[in-house]
């Protein structure tokens, strides 16, 4: 059974809207800086941390705070940059990450991912579901290696964790890296995918960016076809933050697709 996991966002600052979103969702996906939420419910937690970097003591403390405040069913983190530290720069088309200092080696990234998975199990329990998410390649060296499907698959499989497929991120990476989308998608660990993130990208002068716009009918067709391929899929999350009415309509559309698939 696929559950709709709604991300806790700016929509949740309004109490009436928050209650409506809780009602029409199966489960909520916590982010950082959440407004007050019921503590008697189970949640997913989507961490902003880079699974490939060394986590700092204050970041680990934040994880413990989440564990103490909420009942967490699964926790996800990004298979993100090949640097310990990055700075976000504003380009003509979108913001992008630029590495600071020396990039991490492949062995260092693999070791950090292994250590961080152990940290998550220690904090949330050995039975916690851990997911690693693919990011979009915006063509600086911060994204090199880490957006390769083979590297993503190795991180997922070597640590015996699950995959969070961000469909828009996969599309953006395939477009910007000039790789056929089906080829890129097929290289990802789809057999380990328990969750999808759904949003709409845009292409500006041939360069794809993560716009989080409202999905169109052609997008839904692609999303449905991808979801049908994911045998272990349990959660589907729409990442849209602009208009509450459109967001609710998109949740309803996602519910229709799930009912058609199952």
C-alpha positions in Angstrom: 0.0 0.0 0.0 1.4 3.4 -1.1 0.9 6.2 1.4 0.8 9.9 0.7 3.5 11.5 2.8 2.9 15.2 2.9 5.9 17.4 3.7 5.6 19.8 6.6 6.1 23.2 4.9 4.9 26.9 5.0 1.4 25.6 4.5 1.4 24.3 8.0 1.7 27.7 9.7 -2.0 28.2 9.2 -3.9 26.0 11.7 -7.0 25.4 9.6 -5.0 24.5 6.5 -2.6 22.4 8.7 -5.6 20.3 10.0 -6.9 19.8 6.5 -3.6 18.6 5.2 -3.2 16.2 8.1 -6.7 14.9 7.4 -6.1 14.2 3.7 -2.6 12.8 4.1 -1.6 9.3 5.3 1.5 10.4 7.0 3.6 13.6 7.3 7.2 14.1 6.4 9.0 16.3 8.9 11.5 18.8 7.9 13.5 21.1 10.2 11.9 24.1 11.8 8.4 22.5 12.0 5.5 24.3 13.6 3.7 22.5 16.5 2.5 19.1 15.4 0.6 16.2 17.1 3.1 14.0 19.0 0.8 11.0 19.0 1.3 10.3 15.2 4.0 8.6 13.3 6.2 10.6 10.9 8.9 10.3 8.3 11.8 12.7 8.8 13.6 14.2 5.9 17.0 15.4 7.1 18.9 18.2 5.2 22.2 16.5 6.0 24.6 15.2 3.4 25.0 11.4 3.9 28.5 11.6 2.4 30.0 14.2 4.7 31.2 14.0 8.4 28.3 15.0 10.6 29.0 17.6 13.2 28.1 17.2 16.9 25.3 19.9 16.7 23.8 18.1 13.7 23.7 14.8 15.6 22.1 16.6 18.5 19.4 17.9 16.1 18.7 14.3 15.1 18.4 13.3 18.7 15.9 16.1 19.3 13.7 14.9 16.5 13.8 11.4 17.9 12.9 12.6 21.3 10.0 14.8 20.1 8.3 12.5 17.5 7.7 8.9 16.7 9.8 8.4 13.5 9.0 5.5 11.1 11.7 6.3 8.5 14.5 8.9 8.1 16.0 10.1 4.8 19.1 12.0 4.0 20.7 13.3 0.8 23.4 11.6 -1.2 24.6 15.1 -1.9 27.9 16.9 -2.5 31.5 15.6 -2.8 32.7 18.3 -0.4 32.5 18.5 3.4 31.5 22.2 3.1 29.9 24.1 0.3 28.6 27.6 -0.4 25.5 28.3 -2.3 26.0 30.8 -5.2 23.3 32.5 -7.3 23.6 32.0 -11.0 21.7 33.5 -13.9 19.3 30.5 -13.9 19.3 29.1 -10.4 21.3 28.8 -7.2 23.9 26.1 -7.2 26.5 24.5 -4.8 30.2 25.3 -5.1 32.7 23.3 -3.0 35.0 24.8 -0.4 38.5 23.3 0.0 39.5 19.9 -1.2 36.8 17.5 -2.5 36.2 14.3 -0.5 37.7 11.1 -2.1 35.3 8.3 -3.1 36.6 6.2 -0.2 36.0 9.1 2.2 32.4 9.5 1.0 31.8 5.8 1.3 33.2 5.7 4.8 31.2 8.7 5.9 28.0 7.2 4.6 28.7 4.0 6.5 29.3 5.9 9.7 26.3 8.1 9.3 24.0 5.1 8.7 25.3 3.7 12.0 24.6 7.1 13.7 21.0 7.0 12.5 20.5 3.4 13.7 22.0 4.3 17.1 19.7 7.3 17.5 16.4 6.0 15.9 16.8 2.3 16.6 18.2 -0.6 14.6 14.9 -1.2 12.9 14.6 2.3 11.5 14.1 2.6 7.7 17.0 4.7 6.3 16.7 6.2 2.8 19.2 8.0 0.6 18.0 10.6 -1.9 19.5 11.4 -5.3 20.1 15.1 -6.0 20.1 17.2 -9.2 23.3 17.8 -11.1 23.9 21.5 -11.7 27.2 20.9 -13.3 29.8 22.2 -10.8 32.3 19.8 -9.5 30.4 19.6 -6.2 27.9 17.3 -8.1 30.5 15.1 -9.8 30.5 11.4 -9.0 27.6 11.8 -6.5 25.0 12.1 -9.2 26.2 9.0 -11.1 23.6 6.2 -10.8 26.3 3.6 -10.2 27.7 5.6 -7.2 24.2 6.2 -5.8 23.4 2.4 -6.2 26.6 1.5 -4.4 25.9 3.8 -1.4 22.4 2.3 -1.1 23.4 -1.3 -1.5 26.7 -1.4 0.5 24.9 0.2 3.5 21.8 -2.0 3.1 19.5 1.1 3.1 16.6 2.1 0.9 16.4 4.6 -2.0 14.4 7.8 -2.1 13.9 8.6 -5.7 13.4 12.3 -6.4 12.0 12.0 -9.9 12.6 15.7 -10.8 16.2 15.4 -9.6 16.7 12.4 -11.9 15.2 14.3 -14.8 17.4 17.4 -14.2 20.5 15.3 -13.9 19.8 13.4 -17.1 19.1 16.6 -19.0 22.1 18.5 -17.7 24.5 15.6 -18.1 23.0 14.9 -21.5 22.1 11.3 -20.7 19.0 9.6 -22.0 16.5 9.7 -19.1 15.6 6.0 -19.3 19.2 5.1 -19.2 19.8 7.3 -16.2 16.7 6.1 -14.4 17.4 2.4 -15.0 20.9 2.8 -13.5 19.4 3.9 -10.1 18.6 1.3 -7.4 14.9 1.2 -8.2 14.5 -2.2 -6.6 15.4 -0.5 -3.3 13.0 2.4 -3.7 10.6 3.0 -0.8 9.7 6.6 -1.4 9.4 9.1 -4.3 9.6 12.8 -4.2 7.4 14.4 -6.9 7.8 18.0 -8.3 8.1 19.8 -11.6 11.4 21.0 -13.0 11.8 23.6 -15.8 14.3 24.0 -18.6 15.8 27.4 -19.2 18.0 27.7 -22.3 18.7 24.0 -22.3 19.6 23.9 -18.6 17.2 22.1 -16.2 16.5 23.5 -12.7 14.4 22.3 -9.7 11.5 24.8 -9.9 8.9 23.0 -7.7 6.1 24.2 -10.0 2.6 22.6 -10.3 2.6 19.4 -12.2 0.9 19.1 -15.6 -0.9 16.1 -17.1 2.2 14.9 -19.0 4.1 15.0 -15.8 1.5 12.8 -14.1 1.7 10.2 -16.9 5.5 9.9 -16.4 5.1 9.8 -12.6 2.5 7.0 -12.8 4.6 5.0 -15.2 7.6 5.3 -12.9 5.7 4.5 -9.8 4.3 1.3 -11.4 7.9 0.1 -11.7 8.7 0.4 -8.0 7.8 -2.9 -6.3 8.9 -1.7 -2.8 7.3 1.7 -3.0 5.6 2.7 0.2 5.5 6.6 0.3 4.8 9.3 -2.3 5.5 13.0 -1.5 4.6 16.0 -3.5 7.0 18.9 -3.1 5.1 22.0 -3.9 4.9 25.1 -1.8 3.2 28.0 -3.7 -0.6 27.8 -3.6 -2.6 25.8 -1.1 -5.5 25.1 -3.4 -3.3 23.8 -6.1 -1.4 21.7 -3.6 -4.6 20.1 -2.3 -5.7 19.4 -5.9 -2.3 17.7 -6.6 -2.7 15.5 -3.5 -6.1 14.4 -4.8 -4.5 13.7 -8.2 -1.8 11.6 -6.5 -4.5 9.7 -4.6 -6.2 8.8 -7.9 -2.9 7.6 -9.4 -2.2 5.4 -6.3 -5.7 3.9 -6.5 -5.1 3.1 -10.2 -1.7 1.5 -9.5 -2.8 -0.7 -6.6 
